[in-house]
Amino acid sequence: MAIITKITTQKKAKDRYNIFIDDGKGERYAFSVHEDVLISHNLQKGQEIDEFDIEEISFNDDVTKAFQQSLVYLSYRMRATSEVIQHLKEKEYEDAVIQEVIHKVTNLSYLNDEEFAVAYVNTNAKVSLKGPVVLKQELLQKKMPSRIIEHALSQYSFDHQVQYAKKYCDKTYKKTVTSSERMQKQKITEALIRKGFTQDVITIVLDESVPERDAQEEWVAICNMGEKAHRRYSKFNGWEYSQKMKQYLFQKGFPIDLIEQYLQSEDCPNPTID
């Protein structure tokens, strides 16, 4: 059994106190505690204290410190429970301390996975233009229960999915105007899939937001792509040049008949077709 001999305020942290004890071997520093822990345990000079008391006090002090750090972490934005747990683990708190803190912040309504999931879906759909497939994967990575994920995604209406997919399609469309019509639609489809939109949404977007090209627009596209191909294969001649140009333009989505027409036209930099 030891006796508390002195309690002093820390110089750099006025809400923390150093506890000194004498266990028969002279006065020595034992531990420090937060002011809340000091009060809750009614620590004072002359009080008897044993090892079990110190362990309990240290545990409660760790909970207090972890709780304060979790509040700071939560002050920047909403968090999932798994994010707070990971944050506290990185601070090297024991699992029992983390569990106690999670219970505390949840009871105080500082942490609510259902609200977080709904807000996460709404924000990332509207700002990042993400579809439900990607959002579901991201929520699973945050260790959200399936029930909560399904509820959050149910708030993401089909009309909004189409709206945001169209908005993202517009961005991709501008980047693919020099591609063939088939390649342009393929690139837009792939981009929307990567964003997490489903095929039924993509079909609507392609029908309503990607206009059919006329012959002149497709001709301009193959001429632009043909110039790029020519710069790559200009060192070849005759049949070899023709085959490499055909292969390149076909891979870019142009039909064979249009490729043949282009290679025999004056628009081709080297119209040397047998």
C-alpha positions as CSV (number, residue, x, y, z in Angstrom):
1,M,0.0,0.0,0.0
2,A,1.3,3.5,-0.9
3,I,0.3,7.0,0.2
4,I,-0.1,10.0,-2.1
5,T,2.4,12.5,-0.9
6,K,2.1,15.3,-3.5
7,I,-0.1,16.4,-6.4
8,T,1.2,19.0,-8.8
9,T,-0.1,20.7,-11.9
10,Q,1.9,20.0,-15.1
11,K,3.5,23.1,-16.6
12,K,2.5,22.5,-20.3
13,A,-0.9,21.0,-19.6
14,K,-2.8,22.8,-16.9
15,D,-5.6,20.2,-16.9
16,R,-3.2,17.4,-16.1
17,Y,-1.7,16.5,-12.7
18,N,1.4,14.6,-11.6
19,I,0.8,12.2,-8.7
20,F,3.7,11.4,-6.3
21,I,3.5,8.5,-3.8
22,D,5.6,6.9,-1.0
23,D,5.5,3.1,-0.9
24,G,8.0,2.9,1.9
25,K,11.0,3.6,-0.3
26,G,10.7,7.3,-0.4
27,E,8.7,9.8,-2.4
28,R,8.6,9.2,-6.2
29,Y,6.6,10.1,-9.2
30,A,3.9,7.5,-9.9
31,F,1.6,8.7,-12.8
32,S,-0.3,11.6,-14.2
33,V,-4.0,12.1,-14.7
34,H,-6.5,14.4,-16.3
35,E,-8.4,16.8,-14.1
36,D,-11.6,14.9,-14.6
37,V,-10.0,11.6,-13.4
38,L,-8.5,13.4,-10.4
39,I,-11.9,14.6,-9.4
40,S,-13.8,11.4,-10.2
41,H,-11.4,9.3,-8.1
42,N,-11.2,12.1,-5.4
43,L,-7.4,11.8,-5.4
44,Q,-5.8,13.9,-2.7
45,K,-2.7,14.1,-0.5
46,G,-2.5,11.5,2.2
47,Q,-4.8,9.1,0.4
48,E,-3.9,5.4,0.5
49,I,-3.6,3.7,-2.9
50,D,-2.6,0.3,-4.1
51,E,-1.6,-1.3,-7.5
52,F,-5.2,-2.1,-8.4
53,D,-6.3,1.5,-7.7
54,I,-3.4,2.7,-10.0
55,E,-4.4,0.3,-12.8
56,E,-8.0,1.5,-12.6
57,I,-7.0,5.1,-12.5
58,S,-4.6,4.7,-15.5
59,F,-7.3,2.9,-17.5
60,N,-9.8,5.8,-16.8
61,D,-7.2,8.3,-17.7
62,D,-6.5,6.6,-21.0
63,V,-10.2,6.6,-21.7
64,T,-10.3,10.3,-21.0
65,K,-7.4,11.1,-23.3
66,A,-8.7,8.8,-26.0
67,F,-12.1,10.4,-25.7
68,Q,-10.7,13.9,-26.1
69,Q,-8.7,12.8,-29.1
70,S,-11.7,11.2,-30.7
71,L,-13.7,14.5,-30.3
72,V,-10.9,16.4,-32.1
73,Y,-10.9,13.8,-34.8
74,L,-14.7,14.0,-35.2
75,S,-14.6,17.8,-35.2
76,Y,-13.2,18.0,-38.8
77,R,-16.0,15.9,-40.4
78,M,-18.4,13.0,-39.9
79,R,-16.7,9.7,-39.3
80,A,-17.6,6.0,-39.5
81,T,-17.1,4.0,-36.3
82,S,-14.3,2.0,-38.0
83,E,-12.4,5.3,-38.8
84,V,-12.5,6.4,-35.2
85,I,-11.4,2.9,-34.1
86,Q,-8.5,2.9,-36.6
87,H,-7.5,6.4,-35.5
88,L,-7.3,5.4,-31.8
89,K,-5.4,2.2,-32.7
90,E,-2.8,4.4,-34.5
91,K,-2.5,6.3,-31.2
92,E,-1.7,2.9,-29.6
93,Y,-4.6,2.7,-27.2
94,E,-5.7,-0.8,-26.0
95,D,-8.8,-2.4,-27.4
96,A,-10.6,-2.1,-24.0
97,V,-10.0,1.6,-23.9
98,I,-11.1,2.0,-27.6
99,Q,-14.3,0.0,-26.9
100,E,-15.1,2.3,-23.9
101,V,-14.6,5.4,-26.0
102,I,-16.7,4.2,-28.9
103,H,-19.5,3.4,-26.5
104,K,-19.2,6.9,-24.9
105,V,-19.2,8.9,-28.2
106,T,-22.0,6.8,-29.6
107,N,-24.2,7.4,-26.5
108,L,-23.5,11.1,-26.8
109,S,-24.6,11.0,-30.5
110,Y,-21.2,12.1,-31.7
111,L,-21.0,8.9,-33.7
112,N,-23.8,7.5,-35.8
113,D,-23.1,5.1,-38.6
114,E,-26.5,5.4,-40.2
115,E,-26.3,9.1,-40.5
116,F,-22.8,8.9,-41.7
117,A,-23.6,6.4,-44.4
118,V,-26.5,8.5,-45.7
119,A,-24.4,11.7,-45.7
120,Y,-21.5,9.8,-47.3
121,V,-23.7,8.6,-50.2
122,N,-25.3,12.0,-50.7
123,T,-22.1,14.0,-50.7
124,N,-20.1,11.6,-52.9
125,A,-22.9,11.2,-55.3
126,K,-23.4,14.9,-55.7
127,V,-19.8,16.2,-55.5
128,S,-17.8,13.3,-56.9
129,L,-20.5,11.9,-59.2
130,K,-20.1,8.4,-58.0
131,G,-22.6,5.6,-58.7
132,P,-24.1,3.1,-56.2
133,V,-21.7,0.3,-57.0
134,V,-18.6,2.2,-56.0
135,L,-20.3,3.8,-53.0
136,K,-21.3,0.4,-51.7
137,Q,-17.7,-0.8,-52.1
138,E,-16.4,2.2,-50.2
139,L,-18.9,1.8,-47.4
140,L,-17.9,-1.9,-47.1
141,Q,-14.3,-0.8,-46.8
142,K,-15.4,1.4,-43.9
143,K,-16.8,-1.8,-42.3
144,M,-20.4,-0.6,-42.5
145,P,-23.1,-3.3,-41.8
146,S,-25.0,-4.4,-44.9
147,R,-28.3,-3.1,-43.4
148,I,-26.9,0.4,-43.0
149,I,-25.4,0.4,-46.5
150,E,-28.7,-0.7,-48.2
151,H,-30.6,1.9,-46.3
152,A,-28.2,4.7,-47.3
153,L,-28.2,3.6,-51.0
154,S,-32.0,3.4,-51.0
155,Q,-31.9,7.2,-50.5
156,Y,-30.0,7.5,-53.9
157,S,-32.8,7.7,-56.3
158,F,-32.6,6.3,-59.9
159,D,-33.4,9.8,-61.3
160,H,-30.4,11.2,-59.4
161,Q,-28.2,8.4,-60.6
162,V,-29.1,9.3,-64.2
163,Q,-28.6,13.0,-63.5
164,Y,-25.1,12.6,-62.1
165,A,-24.1,10.0,-64.7
166,K,-25.1,12.4,-67.4
167,K,-23.0,15.1,-65.8
168,Y,-20.0,12.9,-65.7
169,C,-20.7,11.8,-69.3
170,D,-20.5,15.4,-70.4
171,K,-17.0,15.6,-69.1
172,T,-15.9,12.4,-70.7
173,Y,-17.7,13.3,-74.0
174,K,-15.6,16.4,-74.4
175,K,-12.4,14.4,-74.0
176,T,-13.4,11.8,-76.7
177,V,-14.7,13.9,-79.5
178,T,-11.7,13.0,-81.7
179,S,-12.4,9.2,-81.2
180,S,-14.5,7.1,-83.5
181,E,-18.2,6.9,-82.6
182,R,-17.9,3.3,-81.4
183,M,-14.7,4.0,-79.4
184,Q,-16.3,7.2,-77.9
185,K,-19.3,5.2,-76.6
186,Q,-17.0,2.5,-75.3
187,K,-14.8,5.0,-73.4
188,I,-17.9,6.7,-71.9
189,T,-19.3,3.3,-70.9
190,E,-16.1,2.3,-69.3
191,A,-15.8,5.6,-67.5
192,L,-19.3,5.3,-66.1
193,I,-18.7,1.7,-65.0
194,R,-15.5,2.8,-63.1
195,K,-17.6,5.5,-61.4
196,G,-20.0,2.8,-60.2
197,F,-23.1,3.3,-62.4
198,T,-25.2,0.3,-63.4
199,Q,-25.8,-0.8,-67.0
200,D,-29.4,0.4,-67.0
201,V,-28.3,3.9,-66.1
202,I,-25.5,3.8,-68.6
203,T,-27.9,2.8,-71.4
204,I,-30.2,5.8,-70.7
205,V,-27.2,8.2,-70.6
206,L,-25.9,6.9,-73.9
207,D,-29.3,7.2,-75.5
208,E,-30.0,10.7,-74.2
209,S,-26.6,12.4,-73.9
210,V,-24.5,11.0,-76.7
211,P,-25.8,12.2,-80.0
212,E,-25.4,10.0,-83.1
213,R,-22.7,11.2,-85.4
214,D,-23.3,12.1,-89.1
215,A,-20.9,11.0,-91.8
216,Q,-19.0,14.3,-91.9
217,E,-18.2,14.2,-88.1
218,E,-17.0,10.6,-88.4
219,W,-14.9,11.5,-91.4
220,V,-13.2,14.3,-89.4
221,A,-12.6,11.9,-86.6
222,I,-10.9,9.3,-88.8
223,C,-8.8,12.0,-90.5
224,N,-7.5,13.3,-87.1
225,M,-6.8,9.7,-85.9
226,G,-5.2,8.9,-89.3
227,E,-2.7,11.8,-88.9
228,K,-1.6,10.3,-85.6
229,A,-1.3,6.9,-87.1
230,H,0.7,8.2,-90.0
231,R,3.2,9.9,-87.7
232,R,3.7,6.5,-86.1
233,Y,4.0,4.5,-89.3
234,S,5.4,6.9,-91.8
235,K,8.7,5.0,-92.0
236,F,6.8,2.1,-93.7
237,N,5.8,1.9,-97.3
238,G,3.2,0.2,-99.6
239,W,1.4,-2.8,-98.3
240,E,3.1,-2.8,-94.8
241,Y,2.1,0.9,-94.3
242,S,-1.4,0.1,-95.4
243,Q,-1.8,-2.9,-93.0
244,K,-0.4,-1.0,-90.0
245,M,-2.7,1.9,-90.7
246,K,-5.7,-0.4,-91.1
247,Q,-4.9,-2.3,-87.9
248,Y,-4.5,0.9,-85.9
249,L,-7.7,2.6,-87.1
250,F,-9.7,-0.6,-86.7
251,Q,-8.5,-0.8,-83.1
252,K,-9.7,2.7,-82.6
253,G,-13.2,1.7,-83.5
254,F,-13.6,2.7,-87.2
255,P,-15.3,0.4,-89.6
256,I,-13.3,-1.3,-92.3
257,D,-15.2,0.3,-95.2
258,L,-14.5,3.8,-93.8
259,I,-10.9,2.9,-93.2
260,E,-10.5,1.7,-96.9
261,Q,-12.2,4.9,-98.1
262,Y,-9.9,7.1,-95.9
263,L,-6.7,5.3,-97.0
264,Q,-7.6,5.9,-100.7
265,S,-8.6,9.5,-100.2
266,E,-6.6,12.7,-100.6
267,D,-7.0,13.3,-96.9
268,C,-4.7,10.4,-96.1
269,P,-1.0,11.7,-95.8
270,N,0.2,8.7,-97.8
271,P,-2.6,7.2,-100.0
272,T,-0.6,4.4,-101.5
273,I,-3.1,1.5,-101.5
274,D,-2.8,-1.3,-104.1
